[in-house]
Each structure stands twice: as C-alpha cells, then as structure tokens.
Amino acid sequence: KNINLSASALQSYLACPAKLYYSKIEELSKPEEVSEYLDRGMLGNVVHKVMQLMYDREDHNISQKFIEERLKSKDYEELIEREILASLKSPEIKGRNLIYKKLISQYIAQILKTDLSQLKERGQESFRIIGLEKFVDKKIEGFRFVGIIDRIDSFDEDSIRIVDYKTGSVKDEDIAIDESNAQAIAEAVFGKDETKRPK
C-alpha cells in the first residue's frame, strides 16, 4: 500500500508477480539503452506528445475548420519529426524510422478524422478541451492508483468524454520489421511505386 499502482503495474503483476515486486518494491530497473529505432513505447509517446501540442490551444476549442486545416496542411508532420528526433536523440530520421514516422502520421490523421466525424455527426462546429495528458491519482481501499488521462473533452455542457488513444495496444510484432516483411510493410505504408518512397 506504500507504492503507486497503475494499469501497467497491474498488468505486470498479472503477467508475472515477480516483475512487479522487483520493479516497484525493490525499485530495480533495466539499464536505459540507447536505441537507433523507435520502440512501441517511444511510438506511443510521440503520438501522445503531438496530439497534446496540436490540441493545446489558448481558447480550448477544437473546431471543424481547425481539424480540416490540419488534415489539409499536414503540419503535424513537423511535430512528429521533432518528437522522433528528440526520442532517438538523433540528428536525422533514417531506415525503418521513416516507416514509423509515416505510421505515426497516419495514426494522427485517423484521430483527426475521427474527431471531425464526431463533430459532423453531432452537427457541431467545435468541441472543448478540458485536459490533455492529465496526471490523476486516487486512493481505493487504501491503495493509491495513478495514471495519465490522454484527453478530457466535452461536446456539450452536460457531459465530458475521457479519450484514450490506445497506443499501448501496439505489440512488438506490429512494428517489428525484418527481411521477411520489409517489402510488404513498405508497400502498405508508401504504396507500390518505389519512386515515392524515401531513400
């Protein structure tokens, strides 16, 4: 009861109680490794950070026009690139990271399209942001649970929504690229025309 619990801590406990014990009670962790490729954690962090930067507006309103402009200009790609470079501590994006960059861009575009369709379905011009990447903690029966809510927003005065981008559902095998699947992934992301692919 003296430690903070989270969804990932509970998943660790269910998968392997010893893992939770060593990480939370003994406070042992794997040494930080420098990676030349994005892993699933970095990929999720980039998506979350880009959405936070894009939707953190002074007036807290996200309008149809704002979303349509983002989708048309794709200016979020500059944010994606900046966050990938910061995550990798690298001066350039190359190799399979170019594919991850494209996948993140498609993911961001899908979030924007979903938000736009929600507005259109409701016949509204905008929705209001209440919170982004909000840290919360709550005691339940003596246990302290902590977590981060990706987004809290509202389409009307009587309700709020809790939005989870579900980047944590990306599995290692979903982003693992090797000789056996590289061609198929490149075609799925960039199309079959090799001249349109980054070098």
N, C-alpha and C positions, 0 to 999 in steps of 0.2 A: 504493500500500500504506500510505500515511500517513493515509488518511481512513477514516471509519467507513462501512461499506456496510450497506444494509438492503434489505428486499424492495422498498420503494417506490423506492429508489435504483436497483436493478437494473431495475425496470420503466421508470424514466425513461431509463436507458441503452439498453434495447431499443427504446423508442419514439423516442428522439432523443438520441444520444450527446452532442450539444452541450448539451442541457439538464442532463445530469449534470455536464459539465465546468464550466458556468457556476455551477451551484448548489453543487457540492461542492469543486471545485478553486479557482475564483475567489471562492467564497463570496458570490455575488450573489443577491439575493432580491427578489421583488416587494415594493413598499411595502405595509405592512399596511393593509388597507381596512376601514373600519367598515361593517358590513352590517346592514340592518334585517331581513334574513331569514336563517334558518338555511341554511347550505350543507351539502353532503354530509359535509364534514369535521367541522363542528360537530355535525351529527346523530349521526354515529358516536361522537364524544366524549361526547355526552350519554348515549347508551346505555351506553357502557363505564363512565362515572362512576357512573351509577345502579346498575348491576349490582355494581360494586365496593362502593359504600356499603351496598347491601342485603345482600350476602353476606359482608361483613367482620364476622364475629361472633366474640366472645371465645372461644367454645368450638370454633370452626372447623367446626361441624356444621350441615348444612342438612337439616332433617327434612321429611317429608311434611307434617306439621302446619304447620310454618313456611311452606312454599310455599302450602299451601291457604289459610292466613290472609292471605297477601299477595294472592292472587288474589281472595279474597272482599272484603277491605277496599279494595284498590287504593291502598293508602297510598304506593306507589311514584310515584303521580302528583304528589304534593307534591315529591318529589325531582326528578322530571322538570321541573316548573315552575321550581324553584330553579335547576337547571343551565342551562335555556334562558335565563332572565333573566341569569344570570352570563355566558353565552356572548355574548349580544347586548348586554350592558351596558345593559339597558333596564329601566324600572320596571314594564312590563306586556307581556303577550303578546297580539298582535292580528294581524288579517289572516291571511295564509297560514300564519303561525307557529302559529296554532291548529290547523290541519290537521296540521302537522308534529308538534305536541305529541301529537295523537291517534294518529298513525302510530307515534311512539316508544312510546306506551303500549301499542299493540297488539303491537309488537315485543317489549317487555319481558314482556308477558303470554305470548307464544309461547315465549320462553325458559323462563319458569317452568313452563309446561305441559309442555314437552319434558323438563325436569329431573324433574318429578313423574312423568311416564310412564316415564322410565328407572328411577326408584326402584320403581315398581309392577311393572314387567316383571321386575325382579331380585328382587322380594319383600323389599325392604329398607326400613327405616324412615328411614334418613338416609345422606348421603354426606359426606365430609370435604374441606374446602377446604385445599389446601396452599399456594397462592399466587394472588394477584389482581394483574393489571396488572404483572407481574414483568418488570423490565428484565433482559435477558441479553446477553452479548457473548461471542463465540467466534472464535478465530483458526483459519482454514482455509487451509493452504498460503500463509501469510504475509499473508492478507487478514483484516481484522477486520470481522466481521459483527455488527450489533447489531439488537435488536428488542424488542418487548414482547409477552409471552405474556398473552393476555386472562385465562385462568384455568387453574390446575392443580388437579385434584381427584382423589379416589380413592373407589371404591365398595368396595374390599376391600384387604387388606394386601399382596396380591401384584401390584397394578397401579396405575398412575396414568393419568390422561387429560389431554391438552392440549386445551383448548376454545378455539375461535376463533369469535367472534360474527358474523363475516362482514359487518360493517357497511361495510367497504371496497368491497364489491361493489355498493353503491348508486351508480347513474350519475346524472349531472346530469339527464338526461331523465326519470329515475324520480321526481324530486321537483320538476321544473320545472312550474309552474302558470301558465297564462295564460288568456285569454278562451276559447280553443278547447277546453280540457279542464277548466276550473274546476268546472262543474256536475257532470260525471261523477265527478270526484275527491271532491267534497263528498258526493255520494250514496253513493259506495263507502265513505267513512270514517264518515259520520254517519247514513246511511240516507236514504230519500226524504222523510221527514217534516221539513219545513223548520222547524217549531216546536222541534225538538230540537237544532237547530244553534246554536252560539254566535254572538252578534252581533258 
